[in-house]
Amino acid sequence: MPVTVVVGTQWGDEGKAKITDLLAKEHGYVVRYQGGHNAGHTVVINGERYALQLIPSGVFYDHVVPVIANGVVVDPVHLVDEIERLEARGIDCSRLKLSSHAHLIFPWHRAHDALAEARRGDAKIGTTLKGIGPAYADKASRTGLRAGDMLDAVRFAEHFASTAKYESDLLVALGGEALDVDALTALYAGSIAERVRPYITNTVSLLHDALDAGAHLLLEGAQATFLDVDHGTYPFVTSSNPTAGGACTGTGIGPKSIDRVIGITKAYCTRVGAGPFPTEALDSYGEAMADIGHEFGTVTGRRRRTGWLDTFMLRHAARLNSLTEIALTKLDVLDSFDLVRICTGYEIDGEPLQHYPDGLDELAAVTPVYRDLPGWQTELRSAKEIDELPAAARTFLDVVEQEVGLPVRFVGTGPGRDELVQRLA
């Protein structure tokens, strides 16, 4: 299997990093294909927690080349900080590759992000204020600066200074604060560019050469299907395409090379910020999911909204991504529950829907149809084989497979790196 894609099937935070970390063992390259440092991935190794935002999870393996591809928007100051934090803990980042075509995030992007969110008032999207959207906007308007521009020190300094001056004037006109153009130019065109340059490369050619040499590639997206700017719950979405199609444009690898697409889902649902959430549990079950699952954003620290697993939504994610299989994470969070619920469909005014709603108003009006199952009320983390899971937990997995029509290949049974069982065909 030369190219595998790992994609979130909900609203993000499904535990993609754990599955990516597991699969990295059998891949030579682990590649981030979209998003920015608004995404948080947490990996637990020997009891140590590592929070990643830009650097691919494969960095923890000596044989893996971690790649930040062209579809990612990169805050170079944050990238340098993340590299230095990992290196201070003994993690070697020297193999990291950064696409010369990856667009860069600067202070004016964060300032525009904050101003835009403030103007929305009660209609806030819930952006992380990291400047992701404005950076993608500059990319689309063909005014952005890319990592490759840093390779020419003189030209980059000139381009950065002129852009910073324009953006400073624009921010003041919009009611924001002026930028210190000289200080920012000295920083970004100086020490930051110098620190980032060694990682910059032509990643499209790098990845195709790797494929030609027989290497296996693992592509990981940030966020998830229902935060996709085209297919998510717009406008409560991110600014890029986390779906599997985004893996092609975000890396330069064509669809014929992809033969495995793994959809990651929690055993329940969460989302951060505003937007419709049909299976949200505003009761003691929802509180327990948040508390036991430590459902607080890696990047923002915000408490995530919680609710029951939604297989109607998951079926739509399977269509959008051409999923070949499912990895179901955090099943252990439900260990103490006397009841577990799985949403199997939606109704509006008593009429069942045949397809996932096309608009926000319709989605906000649905009533979920649940299948209630008894809880297993025993700890799962000691299980090493699927047959060691209690019968009620195996029934839960069977229902998911029946409702979605795909095999559940991986099951998360605890937060640790190895607390996971495989469900073979």
C-alpha positions, 0 to 999 in steps of 0.5 A: 500500500504505497499511500495511506490517508488518515482523516477525521470523520467528525469535527476534529479531535478524534485521536488521529495522532495516535493512529498516525503514530501506530501506522508510522511504524510501517511507513517511511514518510508521514506527511501533513497536507493541510491546516496550520497550528490551529490543530492539536495532536497529542501522543502519549509515549511511555507516560509522556505527553507530546502535543504537536501542532505543525510537525507530523506525528511520525517525528517520533520514529527514527526511520520516518521523514516527517513532511509539512506539505504545500497545503499547510499554512505555517507560522514560522515562529511557531514552527521554530518554537515547536522544533526547539521544544521537541529537541529539548526533550530529546526528539530529533527534528533534523529529518523534517522537511517543509514544502517551499510552496507552503504559505506563511502566517505572519502577525497581520494574519492573526490581527485580521483574524481577531478583528474579523471575529470581533466584528461577528459579535454573537455570530462568532465562528469560534476561530482559534485566532491563529491567523489561519483563515487570513493566510489561506485568503492571501493564498487564494488572492495570490498575495501570500508569501511562501516558505520558499521565498525565505531562501532568497534573504534579500528579496524576502526582506524586501517583500516582507517589509512592503507587505507588512507596511501595507497590512499595518496601514490596513489594520489601522484603517480597520480599527486595529493597531499599527505593526512595528514594521522594522522590528518584524522585518528584522525578526522574520527576515533575520533569525526566523528565516535563518532557522527555517531555511534548512528544512525547506525543500521541493516536497512534491518531487521528494514524495514522488521520488520516494514513491518511485523508490518503493517507499510507503507514505502516510498522509495526515490531515488536521481538523476533520470532514465536517470542518471542511470548507466545502463539505462541512457545517459552513460557516462553522468550518476551517479554511481548508480541505481536511477531506481525503481529496485535500490530501491530493492537492495538499501534497501533489500526489495524485488519487491513483496512488492512494489505496487506503483511507482510514476514517478516525472517529471517537466512540462519541462526538465532540466539537469546539465552538459554534455550529449545529451538533445533533447528538450533543448530550447536555446532561450528566452523560455529556459531562462525563464524556468531557471529564473522563475524555479530558475534552479540552482543546490542545491549542485553545484549552476550550472545553469541547462540546460532547455528544453521542456517536453519530453513524448517520454523519459517519456514513456521509463522511465515508462517502466524502472520503472514500473510506476503506475502514474505520479506526474508533478511538477512546472507547474506554471513555465509556467504560463506566456508562450504564447506557451507550447510545448510537445515532443511526438516523435523523428525522424532521417532523417525524419523517426520516431523512435519506441523506445528510442535510445540505444546509445548516437550518435543516441540520439544526432542525433534525431529531436524532434517532438512537439505538440504545445499548447496555454499557459494559461497565468494566475497564478496557485498557488491559485488552490486547486482543479484540476477543478480550473486550467485553461482549457489550463493547464488541456489540457496540463495534458490530453496530457501528460496522452495520450502520456504516458498512465499513470494518472497524479495524482499530479500537482505542482502549486507553490513552497510551501509545499501545493501548489499542487493539486491532480488529482483523478481517 
